[in-house]
Amino acid sequence: MILAAGLGTRLKPFTDMHPKALAEINNKTLLQHNIEYLLRFDIDEIIVNVHHFAEQVVDKINKNNGWGAKITISNETDLLLETGGGLKKASWFFENEKIPFVLLNVDILTDFDLKHIIDFHNVQNNLATLFVSSRETSRYFLFDENFVLSGWKNSKTQETKITRNVKNLKKMAFNGLHVISPKIFSLIKQEGKFSIVDTYLDLSKTEIIKGYNDDKCKIIDVGKPDSIAMAEKLFI
């Protein structure tokens, strides 16, 4: 699943008239970049959620025949549901699946080898595995020495949420890419509009959610106009 419904306020003025998913990096939209990224790992059935200028996203997908993937739309035009609510609304797409699925933010570009985290997830049998790195950010997931999710911290406000009674927590930046077991849908308690972060923190009290660290790959959050120029140098 590609999360493409956000308002993209950091990308104004482009997003005053367009969805952030259609911002271009070297003549390819962010959406196309990420669909082609998933295709490289033989993931060709993808659901994309839409809200802001939804018709533009749908039109672009249709005109390009999904860039070779089978694309399903999860329509959030009536209400933007955020990351957790958007995933829950699309749960029907995964209801008959027994294998884990990938969840990816549309404004993240990376050359990370997706097979590594999928293999790790399967061996560990985690509820979810989160792609993380040691880069600086304002909000961090907190992990124990075994990379089990144990909390969250906002470094600007110092707000901290600890979900497991462990010591020596390590803070890691989340990179907007997850591998998730479909059984998560039977465990999500939140309704309507909510963040997947809140879901992970709730479930980490009883379930194993782990981080997967890779600081060697290229990755960029294309959330601001100045990051577009940087992304064009990294992803030619």
C-alpha positions as CSV (number, residue, x, y, z in Angstrom):
1,M,0.0,0.0,0.0
2,I,1.2,3.5,-0.9
3,L,-0.1,6.3,1.4
4,A,-0.8,9.1,-1.0
5,A,-3.7,10.9,0.6
6,G,-2.0,13.6,2.6
7,L,-2.4,17.4,2.0
8,G,1.3,17.9,1.4
9,T,1.3,21.3,3.2
10,R,5.1,21.4,3.3
11,L,5.2,21.3,-0.5
12,K,3.1,24.5,-1.0
13,P,2.6,26.2,-3.3
14,F,2.7,23.1,-5.6
15,T,0.0,21.4,-3.4
16,D,-2.3,24.3,-3.6
17,M,-3.3,22.9,-7.0
18,H,-1.9,19.4,-7.1
19,P,-1.5,16.3,-4.8
20,K,2.0,15.8,-3.4
21,A,2.0,12.3,-5.0
22,L,2.3,14.0,-8.4
23,A,5.3,16.2,-7.5
24,E,8.1,15.3,-10.0
25,I,11.6,14.2,-9.4
26,N,13.6,14.0,-12.7
27,N,10.4,13.9,-14.8
28,K,8.8,11.1,-12.8
29,T,6.1,11.7,-10.2
30,L,6.7,10.5,-6.6
31,L,3.9,8.0,-7.2
32,Q,5.6,6.6,-10.3
33,H,8.9,6.4,-8.5
34,N,7.4,4.3,-5.7
35,I,5.3,2.0,-7.9
36,E,8.4,1.3,-9.9
37,Y,10.4,0.7,-6.7
38,L,7.9,-1.9,-5.5
39,L,7.8,-3.5,-8.9
40,R,11.6,-4.1,-8.6
41,F,10.8,-6.4,-5.8
42,D,8.0,-8.2,-7.6
43,I,5.2,-6.4,-5.7
44,D,2.7,-5.6,-8.5
45,E,-0.6,-5.5,-6.7
46,I,-0.8,-2.1,-4.9
47,I,-3.6,-0.1,-3.2
48,V,-3.2,3.7,-3.2
49,N,-5.2,5.9,-0.9
50,V,-6.3,9.3,-2.2
51,H,-7.9,12.5,-0.8
52,H,-6.3,15.8,-1.8
53,F,-7.0,16.3,-5.6
54,A,-7.8,12.6,-5.7
55,E,-9.1,12.8,-9.3
56,Q,-5.6,13.9,-10.5
57,V,-4.0,10.9,-8.9
58,V,-6.6,8.5,-10.4
59,D,-6.3,10.1,-13.8
60,K,-2.5,9.8,-13.8
61,I,-2.7,6.2,-12.8
62,N,-5.2,5.4,-15.5
63,K,-3.3,7.2,-18.3
64,N,-0.2,5.3,-17.5
65,N,-1.8,1.9,-16.9
66,G,-0.4,1.8,-13.4
67,W,3.1,1.9,-14.8
68,G,2.8,-1.9,-15.1
69,A,1.2,-2.6,-11.7
70,K,-2.3,-3.5,-10.8
71,I,-3.5,-0.5,-8.9
72,T,-6.6,-0.3,-6.6
73,I,-7.8,3.0,-5.2
74,S,-8.9,3.5,-1.6
75,N,-10.9,6.7,-1.7
76,E,-10.7,9.1,1.3
77,T,-12.2,12.1,-0.5
78,D,-14.9,12.5,2.2
79,L,-12.5,12.4,5.1
80,L,-8.7,12.3,5.4
81,L,-8.0,9.4,7.7
82,E,-4.3,9.8,8.4
83,T,-1.9,6.8,8.3
84,G,-3.6,4.5,10.7
85,G,-7.2,5.2,9.6
86,G,-6.2,5.0,6.0
87,L,-4.6,1.6,6.5
88,K,-7.7,0.4,8.4
89,K,-10.0,1.6,5.7
90,A,-8.0,-0.5,3.1
91,S,-8.0,-3.6,5.3
92,W,-10.5,-5.4,2.9
93,F,-7.7,-5.4,0.3
94,F,-5.6,-7.7,2.6
95,E,-8.3,-9.7,4.3
96,N,-7.5,-13.0,2.5
97,E,-3.8,-12.6,2.6
98,K,-1.6,-14.8,4.8
99,I,1.7,-13.1,3.9
100,P,3.0,-9.7,5.1
101,F,2.5,-6.6,3.1
102,V,4.5,-3.4,2.6
103,L,3.2,0.0,3.6
104,L,5.1,3.0,2.1
105,N,4.7,6.8,2.3
106,V,4.5,8.3,-1.2
107,D,6.9,11.1,-0.4
108,I,9.7,8.8,0.6
109,L,12.3,7.9,-2.0
110,T,14.9,5.2,-1.3
111,D,17.1,2.6,-2.9
112,F,16.9,0.4,0.2
113,D,16.8,-3.4,-0.6
114,L,13.2,-4.2,0.4
115,K,14.0,-8.0,0.3
116,H,16.2,-7.6,3.4
117,I,13.5,-6.2,5.6
118,I,10.9,-8.7,4.3
119,D,13.2,-11.6,5.0
120,F,14.0,-10.2,8.5
121,H,10.3,-9.8,9.2
122,N,9.4,-13.3,8.2
123,V,12.2,-14.9,10.2
124,Q,11.4,-12.8,13.3
125,N,7.7,-13.3,12.9
126,N,7.0,-9.7,14.0
127,L,3.6,-8.1,13.9
128,A,5.3,-5.2,12.1
129,T,8.9,-4.3,11.1
130,L,9.8,-0.6,10.7
131,F,12.6,0.7,8.5
132,V,14.6,3.1,10.7
133,S,17.9,4.9,10.6
134,S,20.0,7.0,13.0
135,R,19.5,10.3,11.2
136,E,18.4,13.3,13.1
137,T,14.7,14.2,13.2
138,S,12.3,15.7,15.7
139,R,10.3,12.6,16.5
140,Y,11.8,9.2,17.3
141,F,10.7,5.6,17.9
142,L,12.5,4.2,21.0
143,F,13.8,0.6,20.8
144,D,15.4,-1.8,23.3
145,E,18.8,-3.5,22.7
146,N,17.0,-6.1,20.6
147,F,15.3,-3.5,18.5
148,V,11.9,-4.1,20.0
149,L,9.7,-1.1,19.9
150,S,9.4,0.3,23.4
151,G,8.3,3.9,23.1
152,W,8.3,7.3,21.3
153,K,9.8,10.7,21.9
154,N,9.4,14.2,20.5
155,S,12.9,15.8,20.9
156,K,11.5,19.3,20.5
157,T,8.8,19.2,23.1
158,Q,10.4,16.3,25.1
159,E,7.1,14.5,25.2
160,T,7.9,10.9,25.8
161,K,5.7,7.7,25.7
162,I,7.2,4.5,27.2
163,T,5.3,1.3,26.4
164,R,7.7,-1.3,27.8
165,N,9.6,-1.4,31.1
166,V,13.1,-1.7,29.7
167,K,16.3,0.3,30.1
168,N,18.9,1.9,27.7
169,L,16.4,2.8,25.0
170,K,17.8,3.7,21.6
171,K,16.2,6.4,19.5
172,M,15.8,5.9,15.8
173,A,14.2,7.9,13.0
174,F,11.4,6.2,11.1
175,N,11.7,6.2,7.4
176,G,8.1,5.8,6.3
177,L,8.3,2.1,5.2
178,H,6.8,-0.8,7.1
179,V,6.4,-4.6,6.6
180,I,3.2,-5.6,8.4
181,S,1.4,-8.9,9.2
182,P,-2.3,-8.9,8.1
183,K,-3.2,-10.0,11.6
184,I,-2.7,-6.4,12.7
185,F,-6.2,-5.6,11.5
186,S,-7.8,-7.8,14.2
187,L,-5.8,-5.9,16.8
188,I,-6.3,-2.3,15.9
189,K,-8.6,-0.6,18.4
190,Q,-8.7,2.9,17.0
191,E,-11.5,4.1,14.8
192,G,-11.9,6.8,12.2
193,K,-9.0,9.2,11.8
194,F,-5.8,8.2,13.6
195,S,-2.0,7.8,13.2
196,I,-0.4,4.4,12.8
197,V,2.2,5.6,15.4
198,D,-0.5,5.5,18.0
199,T,-1.5,2.0,16.9
200,Y,2.1,0.8,17.1
201,L,2.6,2.3,20.6
202,D,-0.6,0.6,21.9
203,L,0.3,-2.8,20.3
204,S,3.9,-2.7,21.4
205,K,2.8,-3.3,25.0
206,T,1.7,-6.9,24.0
207,E,3.0,-7.5,20.5
208,I,6.5,-7.7,19.0
209,I,7.1,-4.7,16.7
210,K,10.8,-4.3,15.6
211,G,13.0,-1.8,13.9
212,Y,15.2,-2.7,11.0
213,N,18.2,-0.3,10.7
214,D,20.1,0.5,7.5
215,D,22.2,3.7,7.4
216,K,24.0,2.9,4.2
217,C,21.2,3.2,1.6
218,K,20.0,6.4,0.0
219,I,16.8,7.8,1.5
220,I,15.1,11.2,1.4
221,D,11.8,12.6,2.6
222,V,10.5,14.7,-0.3
223,G,8.3,16.8,1.8
224,K,9.7,20.3,1.2
225,P,10.5,22.2,-2.0
226,D,14.3,22.3,-1.2
227,S,14.3,18.5,-0.8
228,I,13.1,18.1,-4.4
229,A,16.4,19.5,-5.7
230,M,18.3,17.2,-3.4
231,A,16.2,14.2,-4.5
232,E,17.0,14.9,-8.1
233,K,20.7,14.6,-7.4
234,L,20.2,11.3,-5.5
235,F,17.7,9.6,-7.8
236,I,18.6,10.3,-11.4
